[in-house]
Amino acid sequence: MLLHEQTQALLDVLPEPALLVAANSEILAVNRALLSELGRSRDELVGSLLRDFVANAPAQAAEYVRSCTRAQERSAPGTIALKPNSGEAIAYRADGYAMRIGPAQSPCALLRLTSRGRNEEFLAILAHELRNPLAPIRNAMQIMRVAEGDVATVAAARVIVERQLRHLTRLIDDLVDLSRITQGKIELRRDSIELTKVIQMALEIARPQLEGKQHPLRISMAGEGLYLKADAHRAAQVFANLLNNASKYSAAGSPIRLEGRLEDEEIVVRVIDEGVGIPAEMTERIFDLFAQVDRPGHGHGTYDGLGIGLTLVKRLVELHDGSVMAESDGADRGSRFTVRLPRAAAPNLADVHPPEAPTHTPGPGLRILVADDNRDAAQTLALMLRLDGHEVRAVHDGAEALLAGDSFEPQLVLLDIGMPVLNGYETARRIKGRPWGNQTYLVALTGWGEEADRSKALEAGFEHHLVKPAEPGALQAIIDRIVAGG
């Protein structure tokens, strides 16, 4: 049975291993992810019977395929162990979907496979990565407790906490972004933006990593007025991830180059390092989920991370109708990552208004109400605001926020969304119905940060939407606006 090229192309798009199997267990097609995991060629598998490659129970696997082809909807997951080209069998959870293909609409089953070992490895790596920042944070907190009167020591400990917090925030943001992209929930706000501005934003994100390893960064921009049609935040995320990756696989102090230019009406940006390089067999797979260059025992040390940064780069670039490619001349000869994005026309200068420079001058204190069911989050935010001269009350659910507001009549309310009793959206609606509510500035403080979440907050009556952990500067800008009467 011949498989249409479009069906094969769709199969190859799937990020997890997958294969298409006829009712008689003949393998009709396999995707690149499965070939990579098994170390086998397409010719070895296509046209063969699934039972020849099943290590645990060939008859049970064949019956599972037959049940899938008969199913009107997705069948219950099964378990299949497949034989790789070498090494031990790989156990998979198999999700089966009934399909019909070909001119005769022959029944077959699409099996999407999830490696149990791969999931367990990912969870172990995730636990390791989340624990890593906790040790220095705990140590720094103990240092601040013991050295309370030593200003220099406390300041040094605080820098450590801030650095590790940024690391944790970036890790969680990457996980959330990748999840949203995989589910098709990512939203881009594309505008015509100058390349140099995107690079500046990327440098702000990557600066702690680059400075931490003392990399000399050489930036070269060929030409002026290079604009791309992009979501500025997401495009900056792409280049920041590439810079962080270059640092991760390079020795401390080694140079990193970033080059931007116009080539054939495309904006081309290259990030070049002199690090460990990429093995030839990895240049195509380096963007796969969890893929990492494994150099055990190498002098540059170990390489932390989940192996999702480059996957995120590829997905975001493709959402911008662009492409990304990795190249290397071999071990210890560095890497080159090239991003190509469509060029955009410069915006109409009459429509562009330069942003006002942010300023912060101490003003009169505000009455501020903080509502968050995470007590530590509420209390620490309240303490921070009190230290800045504000009168603050902290509560832990929506109903308490309404009661406190009736007596306190706050000028600013910072509301978590996912609270018990009344969530943040309902609490905001009820506040706006109170006599004091129309004079109150409502800010949503939440872990959800997509455009749909912002829109939902505005519909509920919020004036602003901040994503946890909120940058102190962003919150201060809101306070300054209220003090100024804006």
N, C-alpha and C positions, 0 to 999 in steps of 0.2 A: 504494500500500500504506500503510495507516494504522499508526502506531506507538503501542503502548500507552503511556499517560502514565507508568507506573512505569518502563518501560525508558528513557524520556527522562530521568526524574529520576535514575536510576542513572548514566546517561551524564554528566549535569551534575556528579555528585559527583567524577568523575575529575579529579585535579589537572592532568594533562597534556592537550593538545589531542587530541580523538578524534572519530571519525565512524563511523556505521554505513552500510554500502554493500551493496546487493543484488547478486546474481550478475551482473546485466546492467549493473552500475556505476551504477545509480541511487542517489543519496544519500538515505538514509532519515531520518537524524538527525545533528545535530552538537551538540557541547556548547559551553558558554559560553566555555571556554578557547580553543577554536579560533576562534570568532566574534571574540573579542577580539584574537587575534593577526592575523587576516586583515582585520579592520576591515569585515567583511561582516555582513549580516543573515541570520537563519535562513531567511527567505523566498527569498533569493537562491540558497541552496545546496540546501535540501531540495526534492526532486523533480527536480533537475537531474542531469545525468550528470557523474561525477567527471572525465571526460576534458576537460570544458569549463573546468575550473579547474586542470588539471595543466599545468605550464610546461615540463617536461623531456621526457617520453616518454609521451604519453597511451595508446598501445597497450600499452606495457610495464606501465603502472599498471593498466590494465583486466585484463591477464593475471594480475597479482599478486592482484587482488581475486578472480578466479575460482579461483585456486589456494588462496586462503584459505578460500573457501566449501566447497571440497572436502576441506580438511585435517581430519583427526581431532583433531589437536592444533595448538598454535601453529605457524604456518609460519615459515620463515626470514625474518629482517628484510629489507625492501626499502627503496628510497630513492625518495621522491616530493617534487617541488617544486611548491608550490601558489601560485597567484596571489593576492596580497592586493588589497584595494580600490585601493591606490595603492602605488607603490614597487616594489622588486625582489622577485622570487619568493623564497619561504622554503623552504629545503631541510629535509626531515624524514627521519628514520629511522622507518620504519613497521613496527610489530609487528602482525601480523594474527592474529585468532582467529576460528575458525569458530563461527557461531551459527545458531539457528533461532528465528524469531519469528512471531507472528501465528497466527490460527486454523488456517491451513494449514501452519504450521511451515515457512515459506519459508526457504531457505538465504540467509545473508548473512554479511558479514565485519565484525568490529569492528576498526578500525584505530586503534591508540594511537600517537600521533605524538610524536617527540622532536626538537625543533629543534636542528640541529647548531650553528647560530650561537649559540643560547641556551646550549648546553652549553659552547661555547668561551668565551663571555662570562663564564659563571659561574666557570670555571676561572681565567680571567684575574683576575676580581675576588677569588676566594679566594686566589690567589697574592699579590695586592696586600695583602689584609687580613692575611695571615700574615706578610708581610715588614714591614709597618708597625711592629709592636712591636719587631722585631728590631733596627732601627737605634738607637732610644734605649737598648735593653738593651746593645747592643755599646758604645755611647758611654759609658754609665754604668759598665760594667765597666772600660773604659780609664781613666775618671776615678778610680775607686777604686784602680786600680793605680798611677797617677801620684801621686795625692794621699793616699797611704797614711797619712801622719801627720796629715792635716788632718781632724779628727773631724767638723766641720760639713759639709765638702764630701762626705766619704764617706757621711754620713747622708743628705744630699740625693740623692746618686746612688742609694742603696739604695731610697729612696722611689719613685724613677722605675722601678727594676726591678720593685718590688712592684706598682706600678700597671699596668705593661704586662703583667705576668704575669697579673693578674686579667683584663685585657682578652682575652688569648689563651685563658685558661681558659673564660671566658664564651662566646667564639666557638666553641670546640670543643664545649662542652656543648650549645649550641644546635644545632649540626650533628648531634651524636649523638642528641639528643632528637627532632629532626625526622625523622631516619631511622627511629628506633624507632616513632614515631607512624605514619609512612607504612606501615610493615610490620605495624602492629597489635601491636607488642610492648611498648608502654608499659603500665605497671602503676600503678594509683592506690591509695594507702592512705588511704581516706576516713574521716575522723572529724568529729565535731561540734566546730568550732573557732571561737573568737570572731574577728570581722572585724578588730578592732584588733590582735590578735596577728599575723594574716597581713600586715597593712599594715606592722607593725614589722619583720617579716622581709624584706618587699620593700624597705623603706628601707635596711636593712643592705646589700642587694645593689646598690641603685642609688646609694647615697651617694657613692662615688668619682666617678661621672659628674656628679652634681648639684653636688657641691662643686667639681669641676674647672672647671665653667663658672659657678659662683657664682650658681646659681638660688635665689631665695627660694622656699621651698616652703610653701604654705599648706594645712593639712589641716583638714577640717571633717567631723566625724562626728555625724550627727543621730540621737540616741537611743543607749541603752546596751544591752548584752547582745544584740548582733546576731551570730547564729551561722550558719555555713554548713556544709554537709556537703561536705568537701573534703579533698584531699590537701594538707596545709599547705605543703609544699615547692613543689608545682606551682602552687598558687594564688598564692603569693608570687612565683613566677617570672613569672606573668601580669602582675601589677601592676608588678613591677620592669621588665619589658620595655616596658610602656607609659610609665613614667617616663623610662626611657632614650631612648625614641623621642621623647618631648616635648622632652627636652634636645637631642637630635640636630638637630631641626628648629627650634630656637629660638636667638635671639641670646644670647650670654653675659650673665648678669645679669637676664634677663627672668623674670618670675614664672611658677610652675607651681602649679596647684591640684589637690588630690585631695579629692574629696567622697564620702562614704559615707552611705547612708540606706536605709530600708525603704520599698519601694513595691509595693503589691499583693502582699504576702507574698513578694517577691523582694528579695534583697540587691542594691542597685544602687551601683556604684562608677564615678565619672567622673574621668578625668584630663584636665585642661584646660590648654592652653598658649596663648601669644600669638605663636606662631612664624609660619612661612611659609604655613601653611594647606594645604588639599588642593584641587586642581582638582575641579570637579564630576564630571568623567568618571572620576576616580580613587577616589571614595569607596567604590564597590563593589569595585574591583580592588585596593585598598590592602592587603588581606589575602592576595593571591595571592603565590605563591612568587616571590621575587626582585623583587617590585614595590617601587619607590621613587619618591618625588616628585622629579622632575628640575627643578631650578631653576638652570641654568647661568648663571654670571656674576652671581648674586645676591649681595648684600652680606653675607649671613650665612655665606658660604663654602661649601666642599664638604661633602658628607655621606657619610661612610664607612659601610661595612657591606655585608652580603651580601643584604639584603632578605629575611631569613628571620624576624626577630624578631616581626613582626606575624602572619605565618603561624603561628608557634608559639603565639602568643596565642590565635588563633581555634581552632586544633585543641585546645588544652588546655581552653579554656572549653567547647567543645562536648562534650568528654569528661566534663565536670562537669554536663552537661545544661543548660548556660547559653547565652547569646548575647552577641555583641559587635558594636558598631556604631560607625562613624566618621562624624563630621559636621564641616563647616567652612563659614564664611560667605564664603570666597573667599581670594584671594591676600593674604598678610600680615595675615590676620584670625584666625589661630590655628586650633586643632583641638580637637575634643572626642571622646574615646573613652569609650563607655559599656558597661560589663560588667554583665550581669544573671545572677545565680546563685540557685538555689533556697535559700530560708531553711531552717534546721534548728532543731530544738528544742535548748535548752540541755542540756548533759550533766548527769547526776546528780552533784551536788557531792560525794556520798559516795565516788564513784569517781575523783575528781580529786585527785591528789597533787602539790603544788607541787614543781617540780624543785629540787634542792639547788644552791645557788650554787657555781659552780666556783671552786676555790681552787688555788693552786699555791705550795707551800712546798718549797724545795730539800730533797731527801732523799738517802739513800745511793744511790750509783751502782748500776746494774744491769749484768748481763752480757747484752748484746744482740747477736743475730746478724741481719745484713741480707743477704738473698739477692735479687739482681736482675741479669738479664743485661745491662741497660743499665749499663755500668760507671760512667759519670758520675753516674747517679742513685744507685747504691749508695754510691759514694765520698763524694758530697756529704751524703747522709743520715747516713752513718757519722761524718763530720767534725762535723756539727751535733750529733749525740748525744754525741760525745766532749767537745765544748766545754761540754756540760751536765753533765759529770762521770761519764759512763758508760764502761764497758769494752766496746768494740765490735769485732766482726770482720765483714768484708764479703766475700761470695763471689758467684759469678756463674752458678751453675746449681744444680739440686736435689741432684745427687749430691755436689757440694762442700759443700752445706749440711748433709747428713747426716754427712759426714766431720768437718767442723768442729764440729758439735754433739756428736759422741761424745767429743771431747777438751775442748771448751769448756763444755759443759753450760749453755747460755744460759737465762736466766730469761724472756726475751722474744725471739721470732723474728718478723721482718718479712719476709714472703715475697711476691715477685711471683708472679703466676699463670702468665703465658706465658713460662716459662723452657725452655731446651733440656735434653736428657737426661731430666730429670724435671720435669714441670710442678708448679706450686704445690700443686694438689690432691693429687697422688700423694705429693709430699714431705711434706705435712702428715699424711697417713695413716701414712706410715712413721715420722715423728717420734713420733707418738702410740704407736707400737709399741716405741719405744726405752725403756730403763730410766729415762732422764732426761726422757722426753717428757711424762709425766703431770704433771710439775712446771713445765712450760713453757707460757707464754701465747703463742698463735699469732695473728698478725694478718695478714690478706690485704691486700696493697697492690697495687691493680690499676686498670686503666682502665675496667673494666666495673662499672656501678653500679646495675643494676636489681634489683628484689626477687628475681628468679630467681637472679641471680648471688650475692646475699647468702645465699640459702637453700642454694645449692650449696656455698658456702664453709663454712657451719655444718655441713653434712652431712659434709664432708671433715675436720672436726675443728678448724676455726678458731674462736676465741672472738670475734673481731671482724673487721670488713670495712671498709677505708678505700679511697676512690676517689682516684686520682692526679689532680693533685698534692694530697696530704693536707695539711689545715690543721695547722700546728704545734700549735695549741691542742687539736685532737682527739687527736693522738698523745700530747701531754703529759697529757691526762686519763686515758689508758690507763696510762701510766707511773705516775701518781699512785696509781691504783687498785692496781697491783701492789705498789708500795712500802707502801701501807696494808694490804696483806694481803688485798685484795678479789679 
